[in-house]
Each structure stands twice: as C-alpha cells, then as structure tokens.
Amino acid sequence: MNKINKLYTRREMLALGAGLAAGTLPGISAAQTAKPLLSRAIPKSKEMLPVIGLGTAIIFDIDGDAEKRAERTQVIRTLLDGGARLIDTAPSYGTAEPVVGDLLAAMKVRDKVFLATKVRANNNEAFVAQMKASQQRLHSPKIDLMQMHNVGFLDRNMVASQLAIVREWKQQGYFRYIGVTHSQDQERANDRLIEMMQQDKLDFIQVNYSMAERSVESRLLAVAADTGTTLLCNLPFGRARLFRAVRGKTVPDWAAEFDATTWGQFFLKYLLANPAVNAVIPGTDKVEYMIDNLNAGRGRLPDAAMRKRMVAFIEGL
C-alpha cells in the first residue's frame, strides 16, 4: 500500500508520537510540514487569524488532574509552535474554562493566544456576572472574543438586551470582538443566525459545520461573506461521526491533489476550501492530533469540483 494513502486512525497515530514530535509522519514529508499555516483576515479589522484553532469542550474538562494538564499544556504548545493562536472555550464546558486560564498563565503565553469564550444566562444580572467570572477564570481582564452562546432559539428581546451589554463591554475595551454561536439543531437555527448577521453587524459567528452537517452551505456561508462576519466552525468532524464512517478505509489517491494524507486533513480541508470559513476549531487532547490538524491548514486546498467529489465519496460510504 502506498504510504501516502494509508489511513492512520487516531489510535494508531499514538504509536507515532516520536515522529510527530519531530514534525514528520509516514506519508507526510518534512517539506510539507514546513509549509506556512494559512491565515485569513478578520473582515471587520483585517487582523490575520490562522485557520486552525483548538476547541476545549469535554477534553479540557479535567479539573486538577496533573497528568492531563501536562498533556493539554503540550497541545497548546504545539498549537502555538505550529503558527496557530485561536483557543475557544466556554463556562458551560465544565472546568475547561478555568483549566485553559490556568495553563495559559502558567505557560506565560496569554499574549500569544487569540482567546475566545462564551456567555449564556437567563437574565442580564446573571449574564454580567458570568462574563466577570470568565475574566477571573481565564486570568484575563481583556478577552479577544466574547460570544453569546446558542442564541438560535432564545427570546429575541433578551438577545437584543444582552447584545447591547456585550457591545458596551467591547466599547470599554474588555472584548476585542463580539459574536454569537449555535451548536444545536443547526439547520433549524440558520434563518435566525442569518437575520442576526444582517441586522446586528456581528464580528464573529460560530456554527456547526462538517462534511456530516452541511446545512450552512445553502445560505449562511454566503451571508457571512456578504456581511463581513468572521466564521468559525465547531464540531468539524461531526462528533467523530466522519471518522466512524471511514474506519478501515484508505484515503483516496486523488486526495493527494490537495495535499490531504490523513482523514483528518481530508475533512478539515473540505471546510477550509470555502473562503467564507475563517477557522476551524477541532478539539484534541493529543499532540499528534494537533499536528495533524495543523497540517490541514498547509498546502493546497480542493477546488469546487473536487469538493463535490469529496462529498460524493463520503455520501457513498
């Protein structure tokens, strides 16, 4: 079997840690890993943001576990050494938010990170209290991106009132950017999110988008581009559904045309090939996975015709 088309499952890749630490993996040349990481401009400011980030749901919910904290520290170090900056968390992710804050403080790398978190509460008093708590947990009075969480089905009047609060905090310098997210029943929420982008002039929007969940392709991505809204993709592997679909299968030969040598790169490059996507934020707790994700942001991306071929391939499994 040609090594470039060998499927390395996430479990198999654990055995390749030494090679990954050196920036190499069977089927991936040193020249490929040396390619620069793609960055795209945040439309509202023109600040460049690398296209690969790090999500922290579940995997950073580790409380005080010293061994796991050491592993996550190395993941963050790998993210930064690989040229990326974005870390996304939330107070609803258990202990993930304080863990992120503690690790960044201990590493003394807060100034190197584009730090995003979220807020969701049923009344304005609790809303403000949660944002203040996030500043404390993250050891950071200034947060790069504050996102109102899962707004798609919330009361419109409450959303308007709380959006005014985050705008005021931004004006006071506590947040550099503000936005909204949605991660539940994405298709049903898309119209509301489109309306918010068009009316509320958001800086960022974060949505579910993967080859397993493509509802945002029908209209939302185009509106994000038209309104200059920075778009982040959560759950880019469809809660591991995509990896389960290809288990035991090899990456097709033609994936070499866009420099995809693993399934993880295949799935992420599909998303990044759409210019409306500013960054993907897969979660990972292993250095080797972080390296593989970073490599998806290097090299060539599939064109429109190739993306159709990729979809047909996955749908045919």
SEKEBA-65443 format. One record per residue (C-alpha): residue in three letters; x, z, y negated; chain. Coordinates in Angstrom, 1 decimal, always signed. Each point is the difference from the previous one (the first is absolute). Layout:
SEKEBA-65443
ALA;X;Z;Y;A $
...
END
This chain:
SEKEBA-65443
MET;+0.0;+0.0;+0.0;A $
ASN;+1.3;-0.9;-3.5;A $
LYS;+0.7;+3.4;-1.7;A $
ILE;-1.5;-1.1;-3.2;A $
ASN;-3.4;-0.2;+1.7;A $
LYS;+0.3;+3.3;+1.9;A $
LEU;-2.7;+2.4;-0.8;A $
TYR;+1.4;+3.4;-0.8;A $
THR;-2.7;+2.6;+0.2;A $
ARG;+0.3;+3.0;-2.2;A $
ARG;+0.9;+2.1;+3.1;A $
GLU;+2.7;-2.4;+1.1;A $
MET;+1.5;-0.1;-3.5;A $
LEU;+0.7;+3.7;+0.3;A $
ALA;+2.8;-0.9;+2.4;A $
LEU;+1.5;-2.3;-2.5;A $
GLY;+0.7;+2.7;-2.7;A $
ALA;+3.7;-0.5;-0.2;A $
GLY;-0.2;-3.7;-0.7;A $
LEU;-2.8;+0.6;-2.5;A $
ALA;+2.0;+2.6;-1.8;A $
ALA;+2.6;-2.7;-0.5;A $
GLY;-2.6;-2.4;-1.3;A $
THR;-0.2;-2.2;+3.0;A $
LEU;-2.4;-0.5;+2.9;A $
PRO;+0.1;-2.4;+2.9;A $
GLY;-1.5;-3.3;-1.3;A $
ILE;+0.7;+1.0;-3.7;A $
SER;+3.3;-1.0;-1.5;A $
ALA;+2.0;+2.0;-2.4;A $
ALA;-0.4;-2.8;-2.5;A $
GLN;-3.8;+0.3;+0.2;A $
THR;+0.0;+3.8;-0.6;A $
ALA;+2.4;-0.6;-2.9;A $
LYS;-2.6;-2.2;-1.8;A $
PRO;-1.5;+1.6;-3.1;A $
LEU;-3.3;+1.8;+0.2;A $
LEU;-2.8;-2.0;-1.7;A $
SER;-1.4;+1.6;-3.1;A $
ARG;-3.1;-0.9;-2.1;A $
ALA;-1.0;+0.8;-3.5;A $
ILE;-2.7;+2.5;-0.8;A $
PRO;-2.2;-2.3;-2.2;A $
LYS;-0.8;+2.5;-2.7;A $
SER;+3.6;+1.0;-0.7;A $
LYS;+2.2;-2.6;+1.7;A $
GLU;+1.9;+2.8;+1.7;A $
MET;+1.4;-1.2;+3.3;A $
LEU;-1.2;+1.8;+3.1;A $
PRO;+1.5;-0.7;+3.5;A $
VAL;-2.7;-1.4;+2.4;A $
ILE;+0.6;+2.6;+2.8;A $
GLY;-1.0;+3.6;-0.5;A $
LEU;-0.7;+3.1;+2.1;A $
GLY;-3.4;+1.6;+0.8;A $
THR;-0.1;+3.7;+1.0;A $
ALA;-3.4;+0.6;+1.5;A $
ILE;+0.3;+1.9;+3.3;A $
ILE;+3.7;-0.5;+0.5;A $
PHE;+1.1;+2.2;-2.9;A $
ASP;-2.6;+2.6;+0.8;A $
ILE;+2.7;+2.2;+1.6;A $
ASP;-0.1;+3.2;-2.0;A $
GLY;+3.2;+1.9;+0.4;A $
ASP;+1.3;-1.6;+3.3;A $
ALA;+3.8;-0.2;-0.8;A $
GLU;+0.7;-2.7;+2.6;A $
LYS;-2.7;-2.3;-1.2;A $
ARG;+0.9;+0.6;-3.6;A $
ALA;+3.5;-1.1;+0.8;A $
GLU;-1.3;-3.2;+1.6;A $
ARG;-2.2;-0.8;-2.9;A $
THR;+2.9;+0.6;-2.4;A $
GLN;+1.9;-2.7;+1.8;A $
VAL;-3.0;-2.3;-0.2;A $
ILE;-0.1;+0.5;-3.8;A $
ARG;+3.8;-0.5;-0.2;A $
THR;-0.4;-3.3;+2.0;A $
LEU;-2.8;-1.1;-2.3;A $
LEU;+2.2;+0.6;-3.1;A $
ASP;+3.2;-1.4;+1.5;A $
GLY;-1.9;-3.1;+1.0;A $
GLY;-1.0;-0.7;-3.6;A $
ALA;-3.6;+1.3;+0.1;A $
ARG;-1.6;+2.7;-2.2;A $
LEU;-3.7;+0.5;+0.5;A $
ILE;-1.3;+3.1;+1.9;A $
ASP;-3.7;+0.5;+0.1;A $
THR;-1.7;+3.4;+0.9;A $
ALA;-3.1;+2.0;-0.7;A $
PRO;-1.2;+3.6;+0.0;A $
SER;-2.5;-0.9;+2.7;A $
TYR;+2.9;-0.8;+2.4;A $
GLY;+0.4;+3.6;+1.2;A $
THR;+3.4;+1.2;-0.9;A $
ALA;+1.4;-3.5;-0.7;A $
GLU;+0.0;+0.3;-3.8;A $
PRO;+2.0;+3.3;-0.2;A $
VAL;+2.3;-1.2;+2.7;A $
VAL;+0.8;-3.1;-2.0;A $
GLY;+0.5;+2.1;-3.1;A $
ASP;+2.4;+2.4;+1.8;A $
LEU;+2.0;-2.8;+1.6;A $
LEU;+0.5;-2.0;-3.2;A $
ALA;+1.0;+3.2;-1.8;A $
ALA;+2.5;+1.0;+2.7;A $
MET;+1.4;-3.5;+0.1;A $
LYS;+0.2;-0.2;-3.8;A $
VAL;-1.5;-3.5;+0.0;A $
ARG;-3.2;+0.4;-2.0;A $
ASP;+1.3;-2.3;-2.7;A $
LYS;+0.6;-2.8;+2.6;A $
VAL;-3.5;+0.1;+1.4;A $
PHE;-3.2;-1.6;-1.2;A $
LEU;-2.3;+2.9;+0.9;A $
ALA;-3.7;-0.6;+0.5;A $
THR;-2.7;+2.5;+0.9;A $
LYS;-3.8;+0.3;-0.1;A $
VAL;-2.9;+2.2;-1.2;A $
ARG;-3.5;+0.4;+1.1;A $
ALA;-2.5;+2.8;-0.9;A $
ASN;-3.7;+0.5;-0.4;A $
ASN;+0.2;+1.4;-3.6;A $
ASN;+2.3;-0.4;-3.0;A $
GLU;+1.4;+3.5;+0.2;A $
ALA;+1.1;-0.3;+3.6;A $
PHE;+1.3;-3.5;-0.8;A $
VAL;+2.3;+1.3;-2.8;A $
ALA;+1.1;+3.0;+2.2;A $
GLN;+0.9;-2.4;+2.8;A $
MET;+2.2;-2.1;-2.2;A $
LYS;+1.8;+3.1;-1.4;A $
ALA;+0.5;+1.2;+3.6;A $
SER;+1.5;-3.4;+0.9;A $
GLN;+2.5;+0.3;-2.8;A $
GLN;+1.1;+3.4;+1.4;A $
ARG;+0.1;-1.2;+3.6;A $
LEU;+2.0;-3.1;-0.9;A $
HIS;+2.4;+2.0;-2.3;A $
SER;-0.7;-2.7;-2.5;A $
PRO;-2.0;+0.5;-3.3;A $
LYS;+0.2;-3.8;-0.4;A $
ILE;-1.5;-2.2;+2.8;A $
ASP;+0.5;-3.7;+0.1;A $
LEU;-3.4;-0.9;+1.3;A $
MET;-3.2;+2.1;+0.2;A $
GLN;-2.8;-1.5;+2.1;A $
MET;-3.6;+1.0;+0.2;A $
HIS;-0.5;+0.1;+3.7;A $
ASN;-2.7;-1.8;+2.0;A $
VAL;-2.2;-0.9;-3.0;A $
GLY;-2.0;-2.8;+1.6;A $
PHE;-3.1;+2.0;+0.7;A $
LEU;+0.3;+2.8;-2.6;A $
ASP;-2.6;+0.6;-2.7;A $
ARG;+0.7;-2.4;-2.9;A $
ASN;-0.5;+2.6;-2.7;A $
MET;+2.5;+2.4;+1.6;A $
VAL;+2.5;-2.8;+0.5;A $
ALA;-0.2;-1.0;-3.6;A $
SER;+0.4;+3.6;-1.2;A $
GLN;+3.0;+0.7;+2.2;A $
LEU;+1.6;-3.4;-0.8;A $
ALA;-0.1;+1.1;-3.7;A $
ILE;+1.8;+3.2;+1.0;A $
VAL;+2.9;-1.9;+1.8;A $
ARG;+0.2;-2.4;-3.0;A $
GLU;+0.5;+3.0;-2.3;A $
TRP;+2.6;+1.4;+2.3;A $
LYS;+1.8;-3.3;+0.0;A $
GLN;-0.1;-0.1;-3.8;A $
GLN;+1.5;+3.5;-0.1;A $
GLY;+2.9;-1.3;+2.2;A $
TYR;-0.8;+1.7;+3.3;A $
PHE;-0.6;-3.2;+1.8;A $
ARG;+1.7;-3.4;-0.5;A $
TYR;-2.8;-1.9;+1.8;A $
ILE;-3.5;+0.7;+1.2;A $
GLY;-2.2;-1.7;+2.6;A $
VAL;-2.5;+0.4;+2.8;A $
THR;+0.1;-0.2;+3.8;A $
HIS;-2.4;-0.7;+2.8;A $
SER;+0.6;+0.3;+3.8;A $
GLN;-3.3;+0.5;+1.6;A $
ASP;-2.4;-2.9;+0.9;A $
GLN;+2.1;-2.3;-2.2;A $
GLU;-2.3;-3.0;+0.2;A $
ARG;-3.0;+1.9;-1.3;A $
ALA;+2.0;+1.4;-2.9;A $
ASN;+1.6;-3.2;-1.2;A $
ASP;-2.7;-1.0;-2.5;A $
ARG;+0.2;+3.4;-1.7;A $
LEU;+3.8;-0.2;-0.2;A $
ILE;-0.2;-3.5;-1.4;A $
GLU;-2.4;+1.2;-2.7;A $
MET;+2.4;+2.8;-0.9;A $
MET;+3.0;-2.3;-0.3;A $
GLN;-2.0;-2.3;-2.3;A $
GLN;-1.5;+2.8;-2.2;A $
ASP;+2.4;+2.9;+0.1;A $
LYS;+3.4;-1.8;-0.4;A $
LEU;+1.7;+1.9;+2.7;A $
ASP;+3.8;+0.0;+0.4;A $
PHE;-0.1;+0.3;+3.8;A $
ILE;-2.4;-0.4;+2.9;A $
GLN;+0.7;+1.0;+3.6;A $
VAL;-2.0;-1.5;+2.9;A $
ASN;+0.0;-0.4;+3.8;A $
TYR;+1.6;-3.3;+0.8;A $
SER;+1.5;-1.2;+3.2;A $
MET;-0.4;-2.9;+2.4;A $
ALA;-2.6;+2.2;+1.8;A $
GLU;-2.0;+0.6;-3.2;A $
ARG;+0.0;-3.0;-2.4;A $
SER;-3.2;+0.5;-2.0;A $
VAL;+1.9;+0.3;-3.3;A $
GLU;+1.1;-3.7;+0.4;A $
SER;-3.5;-1.3;-0.8;A $
ARG;+0.0;+1.1;-3.7;A $
LEU;+1.8;+3.2;-0.8;A $
LEU;+3.6;-1.3;+0.2;A $
ALA;-0.8;-2.8;-2.4;A $
VAL;-1.7;+2.4;-2.5;A $
ALA;+3.1;+2.3;+0.2;A $
ALA;+2.2;-2.9;-1.0;A $
ASP;-2.4;-1.2;-2.7;A $
THR;-0.3;+3.5;-1.6;A $
GLY;+3.7;+0.8;+0.3;A $
THR;-0.7;+3.0;+2.3;A $
THR;+2.9;+1.0;+2.2;A $
LEU;-1.1;+0.0;+3.7;A $
LEU;+1.3;+2.3;+2.7;A $
CYS;-0.9;-0.4;+3.7;A $
ASN;-0.6;+3.1;+2.1;A $
LEU;-0.4;-0.1;+3.8;A $
PRO;+1.9;-3.3;+0.3;A $
PHE;+0.1;+0.3;+3.7;A $
GLY;-3.7;+0.7;+0.3;A $
ARG;+0.5;+3.6;+1.4;A $
ALA;+2.4;-1.5;+2.6;A $
ARG;-2.8;-2.3;+1.2;A $
LEU;+2.3;-3.0;-0.5;A $
PHE;+2.8;+1.4;+2.1;A $
ARG;-2.4;+0.8;+2.8;A $
ALA;-1.3;-3.6;-0.2;A $
VAL;+3.5;-1.5;+0.6;A $
ARG;+1.3;+2.6;+2.4;A $
GLY;+2.2;-1.8;+2.6;A $
LYS;+0.0;-3.3;-1.9;A $
THR;+2.9;-1.7;-1.6;A $
VAL;+0.2;-1.0;-3.7;A $
PRO;-0.7;-3.8;+0.0;A $
ASP;+3.0;-2.3;-0.5;A $
TRP;-1.5;-1.4;-3.2;A $
ALA;+0.2;+3.4;-1.7;A $
ALA;+3.7;-0.7;-0.5;A $
GLU;-1.1;-2.5;-2.7;A $
PHE;-0.9;+3.0;-2.2;A $
ASP;+2.8;+2.3;+1.3;A $
ALA;-2.3;+2.3;+2.0;A $
THR;+1.8;+1.4;+3.0;A $
THR;-2.3;+2.9;+0.9;A $
TRP;-3.7;+0.5;+0.1;A $
GLY;+0.2;+2.5;-2.9;A $
GLN;+1.6;-2.7;-2.2;A $
PHE;-2.5;-2.5;+1.2;A $
PHE;-2.9;+2.2;-1.1;A $
LEU;+1.5;+1.0;-3.4;A $
LYS;+1.3;-3.4;-1.0;A $
TYR;-3.6;-1.4;+0.5;A $
LEU;-1.1;+2.4;-2.8;A $
LEU;+3.0;-0.4;-2.2;A $
ALA;-0.4;-3.8;+0.1;A $
ASN;-3.1;+0.4;-2.3;A $
PRO;+1.4;+0.3;-3.6;A $
ALA;-2.9;+2.3;-1.0;A $
VAL;+1.5;+2.7;+2.3;A $
ASN;+2.6;+2.1;-1.9;A $
ALA;+1.0;+2.3;+2.8;A $
VAL;-0.9;+1.2;+3.5;A $
ILE;+0.3;+3.7;+0.9;A $
PRO;+0.2;+0.5;+3.7;A $
GLY;+0.6;+3.5;+1.2;A $
THR;+2.9;+0.8;+2.2;A $
ASP;+1.9;+3.0;+1.3;A $
LYS;+3.1;-1.7;+1.5;A $
VAL;+3.0;-1.6;-1.7;A $
GLU;-0.1;-3.0;+2.3;A $
TYR;-3.6;-0.7;-1.0;A $
MET;+0.8;+0.3;-3.6;A $
ILE;+2.8;-2.5;+0.4;A $
ASP;-2.2;-2.5;+1.8;A $
ASN;-2.7;+0.4;-2.8;A $
LEU;+2.7;-0.6;-2.6;A $
ASN;+1.1;-3.2;+1.7;A $
ALA;-3.5;-1.4;-0.3;A $
GLY;+0.7;-0.1;-3.8;A $
ARG;+3.0;-2.1;+0.5;A $
GLY;+0.4;-3.7;+0.7;A $
ARG;-2.6;-2.7;+0.1;A $
LEU;-3.8;+0.6;-0.1;A $
PRO;-2.6;-2.2;+1.7;A $
ASP;-1.8;-2.7;-2.0;A $
ALA;-3.8;-0.5;+0.0;A $
ALA;+0.0;-2.2;+3.0;A $
MET;+2.2;+2.4;+2.0;A $
ARG;-2.2;+2.9;-0.9;A $
LYS;-3.0;-1.9;+1.5;A $
ARG;+2.0;-0.5;+3.1;A $
MET;+0.9;+3.7;+0.1;A $
VAL;-3.7;+1.0;-0.2;A $
ALA;-1.0;-2.5;+2.7;A $
PHE;+2.7;+1.4;+2.2;A $
ILE;-1.1;+3.6;-0.4;A $
GLU;-3.7;-0.8;+0.3;A $
GLY;+0.8;-1.9;+3.2;A $
LEU;+1.4;+3.0;+1.8;A $
END
